[in-house]
Amino acid sequence: MADARLTPETNGIRYGLFTAVGMVIYFIVASLFNLTARIEFSFFNAVILTVGVCMAVANFKRYRQDRMPYLQGFGTGIITAMIASVAFGFFFIIYAGVLNKHIMDGIRAKDLFGFDLSVTIAFLAILLQGAMAGVIISLVAMQYYKSPDHKPITGIE
């Protein structure tokens, strides 16, 4: 690992891809047990996203010898969530659009969108949910991972 070049972006991309793999594995397992039609099981994706964001922020803090700037830690969490959401969204397009076209029937029957729900709308919902959850998770995680001597900004420097 090239620690000398670890930035919030590279750290976020790495952990975002790891998080996306976790989400994909969970989705495939849920699909094998026919649990994808039950929307409440998608909540576990938020748990996986939370673990991924927290691991990314913790890794960045460890790299910075516990002296992590607040906005860089916040940014690495947001980037992690966005990369994970985009990668999982593209996987969903391939899975629901090519590999298992019948999965949308089960999701449509239980979803608020009804029969207007398409793979594209589901992709956009995945992106929106991941982005919004990522911002909130990163904000909460940074309260735990911020430097012990962190002082709020008192003025423009």
MIKOLFI-962040 format. One record per residue (C-alpha): x, y, z; residue in three letters; residue number from 1. Coordinates in nm, 2 decimals, decimal comma, always signed. Each point is the difference from the previous one (the first is absolute). Example, Ala and Ser with C-alpha at 12.3 -4.5 7.8 and 13.67 -1.06 7.14 Angstrom:
BEGIN
r c1:+1,23 c2:-0,45 c3:+0,78 res:ala n:1 .
r c1:+0,14 c2:+0,34 c3:-0,07 res:ser n:2 .
END
This chain:
BEGIN
r c1:+0,00 c2:+0,00 c3:+0,00 res:met n:1 .
r c1:+0,14 c2:+0,34 c3:-0,10 res:ala n:2 .
r c1:-0,07 c2:+0,19 c3:+0,33 res:asp n:3 .
r c1:+0,19 c2:+0,30 c3:-0,12 res:ala n:4 .
r c1:-0,27 c2:+0,07 c3:-0,26 res:arg n:5 .
r c1:-0,31 c2:-0,09 c3:+0,20 res:leu n:6 .
r c1:-0,25 c2:+0,28 c3:-0,06 res:thr n:7 .
r c1:-0,37 c2:+0,03 c3:+0,09 res:pro n:8 .
r c1:-0,08 c2:-0,08 c3:-0,36 res:glu n:9 .
r c1:+0,22 c2:-0,31 c3:-0,04 res:thr n:10 .
r c1:-0,11 c2:-0,13 c3:+0,35 res:asn n:11 .
r c1:-0,36 c2:+0,06 c3:-0,09 res:gly n:12 .
r c1:+0,02 c2:-0,18 c3:-0,33 res:ile n:13 .
r c1:+0,17 c2:-0,30 c3:+0,15 res:arg n:14 .
r c1:-0,24 c2:-0,04 c3:+0,29 res:tyr n:15 .
r c1:-0,30 c2:+0,09 c3:-0,23 res:gly n:16 .
r c1:+0,09 c2:-0,29 c3:-0,22 res:leu n:17 .
r c1:+0,03 c2:-0,23 c3:+0,30 res:phe n:18 .
r c1:-0,33 c2:+0,12 c3:+0,13 res:thr n:19 .
r c1:-0,16 c2:-0,06 c3:-0,34 res:ala n:20 .
r c1:+0,13 c2:-0,35 c3:+0,00 res:val n:21 .
r c1:-0,16 c2:-0,06 c3:+0,34 res:gly n:22 .
r c1:-0,33 c2:+0,14 c3:-0,13 res:met n:23 .
r c1:+0,01 c2:-0,21 c3:-0,31 res:val n:24 .
r c1:+0,07 c2:-0,32 c3:+0,19 res:ile n:25 .
r c1:-0,28 c2:+0,08 c3:+0,24 res:tyr n:26 .
r c1:-0,24 c2:+0,06 c3:-0,29 res:phe n:27 .
r c1:+0,10 c2:-0,32 c3:-0,18 res:ile n:28 .
r c1:-0,05 c2:-0,20 c3:+0,33 res:val n:29 .
r c1:-0,34 c2:+0,17 c3:+0,05 res:ala n:30 .
r c1:-0,09 c2:-0,07 c3:-0,36 res:ser n:31 .
r c1:+0,08 c2:-0,37 c3:+0,04 res:leu n:32 .
r c1:-0,24 c2:-0,02 c3:+0,30 res:phe n:33 .
r c1:-0,27 c2:+0,20 c3:-0,19 res:asn n:34 .
r c1:+0,02 c2:+0,29 c3:+0,25 res:leu n:35 .
r c1:+0,05 c2:+0,28 c3:-0,26 res:thr n:36 .
r c1:-0,37 c2:+0,05 c3:-0,03 res:ala n:37 .
r c1:-0,02 c2:+0,10 c3:+0,37 res:arg n:38 .
r c1:+0,11 c2:+0,36 c3:+0,01 res:ile n:39 .
r c1:+0,07 c2:-0,01 c3:+0,38 res:glu n:40 .
r c1:+0,30 c2:-0,23 c3:-0,07 res:phe n:41 .
r c1:+0,17 c2:+0,28 c3:-0,20 res:ser n:42 .
r c1:+0,06 c2:+0,18 c3:+0,34 res:phe n:43 .
r c1:+0,30 c2:-0,22 c3:+0,05 res:phe n:44 .
r c1:+0,16 c2:+0,18 c3:-0,30 res:asn n:45 .
r c1:+0,01 c2:+0,31 c3:+0,23 res:ala n:46 .
r c1:+0,17 c2:-0,20 c3:+0,27 res:val n:47 .
r c1:+0,26 c2:-0,11 c3:-0,26 res:ile n:48 .
r c1:+0,04 c2:+0,36 c3:-0,11 res:leu n:49 .
r c1:+0,05 c2:+0,11 c3:+0,36 res:thr n:50 .
r c1:+0,27 c2:-0,25 c3:+0,06 res:val n:51 .
r c1:+0,18 c2:+0,09 c3:-0,33 res:gly n:52 .
r c1:-0,01 c2:+0,37 c3:+0,08 res:val n:53 .
r c1:+0,12 c2:-0,04 c3:+0,35 res:cys n:54 .
r c1:+0,28 c2:-0,23 c3:-0,11 res:met n:55 .
r c1:+0,11 c2:+0,25 c3:-0,26 res:ala n:56 .
r c1:+0,00 c2:+0,29 c3:+0,25 res:val n:57 .
r c1:+0,18 c2:-0,21 c3:+0,26 res:ala n:58 .
r c1:+0,26 c2:-0,11 c3:-0,26 res:asn n:59 .
r c1:+0,06 c2:+0,36 c3:-0,10 res:phe n:60 .
r c1:+0,03 c2:+0,11 c3:+0,36 res:lys n:61 .
r c1:+0,25 c2:-0,28 c3:+0,07 res:arg n:62 .
r c1:+0,21 c2:+0,11 c3:-0,31 res:tyr n:63 .
r c1:+0,00 c2:+0,36 c3:+0,13 res:arg n:64 .
r c1:+0,13 c2:-0,12 c3:+0,35 res:gln n:65 .
r c1:-0,33 c2:+0,11 c3:+0,16 res:asp n:66 .
r c1:+0,04 c2:+0,36 c3:-0,13 res:arg n:67 .
r c1:-0,27 c2:-0,01 c3:-0,27 res:met n:68 .
r c1:-0,14 c2:+0,33 c3:-0,13 res:pro n:69 .
r c1:-0,38 c2:+0,00 c3:+0,05 res:tyr n:70 .
r c1:-0,10 c2:+0,07 c3:-0,36 res:leu n:71 .
r c1:+0,24 c2:-0,25 c3:-0,14 res:gln n:72 .
r c1:-0,15 c2:-0,27 c3:+0,22 res:gly n:73 .
r c1:-0,35 c2:+0,11 c3:-0,09 res:phe n:74 .
r c1:+0,09 c2:+0,00 c3:-0,37 res:gly n:75 .
r c1:+0,15 c2:-0,35 c3:+0,01 res:thr n:76 .
r c1:-0,33 c2:-0,12 c3:+0,15 res:gly n:77 .
r c1:-0,21 c2:+0,17 c3:-0,27 res:ile n:78 .
r c1:+0,22 c2:-0,13 c3:-0,28 res:ile n:79 .
r c1:-0,02 c2:-0,35 c3:+0,15 res:thr n:80 .
r c1:-0,37 c2:+0,01 c3:+0,00 res:ala n:81 .
r c1:-0,03 c2:+0,14 c3:-0,35 res:met n:82 .
r c1:+0,24 c2:-0,25 c3:-0,15 res:ile n:83 .
r c1:-0,18 c2:-0,29 c3:+0,17 res:ala n:84 .
r c1:-0,34 c2:+0,13 c3:-0,11 res:ser n:85 .
r c1:+0,10 c2:+0,05 c3:-0,36 res:val n:86 .
r c1:+0,17 c2:-0,34 c3:-0,02 res:ala n:87 .
r c1:-0,29 c2:-0,17 c3:+0,16 res:phe n:88 .
r c1:-0,24 c2:+0,19 c3:-0,23 res:gly n:89 .
r c1:+0,18 c2:-0,12 c3:-0,31 res:phe n:90 .
r c1:+0,00 c2:-0,35 c3:+0,13 res:phe n:91 .
r c1:-0,38 c2:+0,03 c3:+0,06 res:phe n:92 .
r c1:-0,04 c2:+0,12 c3:-0,36 res:ile n:93 .
r c1:+0,18 c2:-0,31 c3:-0,13 res:ile n:94 .
r c1:-0,17 c2:-0,24 c3:+0,23 res:tyr n:95 .
r c1:-0,36 c2:+0,13 c3:-0,04 res:ala n:96 .
r c1:+0,04 c2:+0,10 c3:-0,36 res:gly n:97 .
r c1:+0,18 c2:-0,30 c3:-0,14 res:val n:98 .
r c1:+0,05 c2:-0,29 c3:+0,24 res:leu n:99 .
r c1:-0,33 c2:-0,01 c3:+0,19 res:asn n:100 .
r c1:-0,27 c2:+0,21 c3:-0,17 res:lys n:101 .
r c1:-0,27 c2:-0,15 c3:+0,22 res:his n:102 .
r c1:+0,14 c2:+0,16 c3:+0,32 res:ile n:103 .
r c1:-0,17 c2:+0,33 c3:-0,08 res:met n:104 .
r c1:-0,34 c2:-0,18 c3:+0,01 res:asp n:105 .
r c1:+0,04 c2:-0,08 c3:+0,37 res:gly n:106 .
r c1:+0,14 c2:+0,35 c3:+0,08 res:ile n:107 .
r c1:-0,28 c2:+0,17 c3:-0,19 res:arg n:108 .
r c1:-0,27 c2:-0,20 c3:+0,20 res:ala n:109 .
r c1:+0,14 c2:+0,13 c3:+0,33 res:lys n:110 .
r c1:+0,13 c2:+0,35 c3:-0,09 res:asp n:111 .
r c1:-0,18 c2:+0,33 c3:+0,02 res:leu n:112 .
r c1:+0,09 c2:+0,08 c3:-0,37 res:phe n:113 .
r c1:-0,21 c2:-0,29 c3:-0,11 res:gly n:114 .
r c1:+0,02 c2:-0,09 c3:-0,37 res:phe n:115 .
r c1:+0,17 c2:+0,33 c3:-0,09 res:asp n:116 .
r c1:+0,32 c2:-0,14 c3:+0,17 res:leu n:117 .
r c1:+0,26 c2:-0,08 c3:-0,26 res:ser n:118 .
r c1:+0,36 c2:-0,11 c3:+0,02 res:val n:119 .
r c1:+0,11 c2:+0,36 c3:-0,07 res:thr n:120 .
r c1:-0,22 c2:+0,15 c3:+0,28 res:ile n:121 .
r c1:+0,13 c2:-0,27 c3:+0,24 res:ala n:122 .
r c1:+0,36 c2:+0,09 c3:-0,10 res:phe n:123 .
r c1:-0,07 c2:+0,37 c3:+0,07 res:leu n:124 .
r c1:-0,17 c2:-0,10 c3:+0,34 res:ala n:125 .
r c1:+0,31 c2:-0,20 c3:+0,09 res:ile n:126 .
r c1:+0,23 c2:+0,30 c3:-0,08 res:leu n:127 .
r c1:-0,22 c2:+0,25 c3:+0,19 res:leu n:128 .
r c1:-0,04 c2:-0,23 c3:+0,30 res:gln n:129 .
r c1:+0,38 c2:-0,07 c3:+0,01 res:gly n:130 .
r c1:+0,09 c2:+0,36 c3:-0,03 res:ala n:131 .
r c1:-0,23 c2:+0,13 c3:+0,27 res:met n:132 .
r c1:+0,08 c2:-0,29 c3:+0,23 res:ala n:133 .
r c1:+0,37 c2:+0,05 c3:-0,06 res:gly n:134 .
r c1:-0,01 c2:+0,37 c3:+0,09 res:val n:135 .
r c1:-0,19 c2:-0,07 c3:+0,32 res:ile n:136 .
r c1:+0,22 c2:-0,30 c3:+0,09 res:ile n:137 .
r c1:+0,32 c2:+0,19 c3:-0,07 res:ser n:138 .
r c1:-0,12 c2:+0,30 c3:+0,22 res:leu n:139 .
r c1:-0,08 c2:-0,23 c3:+0,29 res:val n:140 .
r c1:+0,32 c2:-0,21 c3:-0,04 res:ala n:141 .
r c1:+0,21 c2:+0,32 c3:+0,00 res:met n:142 .
r c1:-0,13 c2:+0,09 c3:+0,34 res:gln n:143 .
r c1:+0,16 c2:-0,32 c3:+0,12 res:tyr n:144 .
r c1:+0,31 c2:+0,00 c3:-0,21 res:tyr n:145 .
r c1:+0,09 c2:+0,37 c3:+0,01 res:lys n:146 .
r c1:+0,33 c2:+0,10 c3:+0,16 res:ser n:147 .
r c1:-0,02 c2:+0,04 c3:+0,38 res:pro n:148 .
r c1:+0,12 c2:+0,36 c3:-0,02 res:asp n:149 .
r c1:-0,24 c2:+0,10 c3:-0,28 res:his n:150 .
r c1:-0,12 c2:+0,36 c3:+0,03 res:lys n:151 .
r c1:-0,29 c2:+0,14 c3:-0,20 res:pro n:152 .
r c1:+0,09 c2:+0,27 c3:-0,25 res:ile n:153 .
r c1:-0,03 c2:+0,34 c3:+0,16 res:thr n:154 .
r c1:+0,06 c2:+0,21 c3:-0,31 res:gly n:155 .
r c1:+0,13 c2:+0,00 c3:-0,35 res:ile n:156 .
r c1:+0,37 c2:-0,06 c3:+0,00 res:glu n:157 .
END
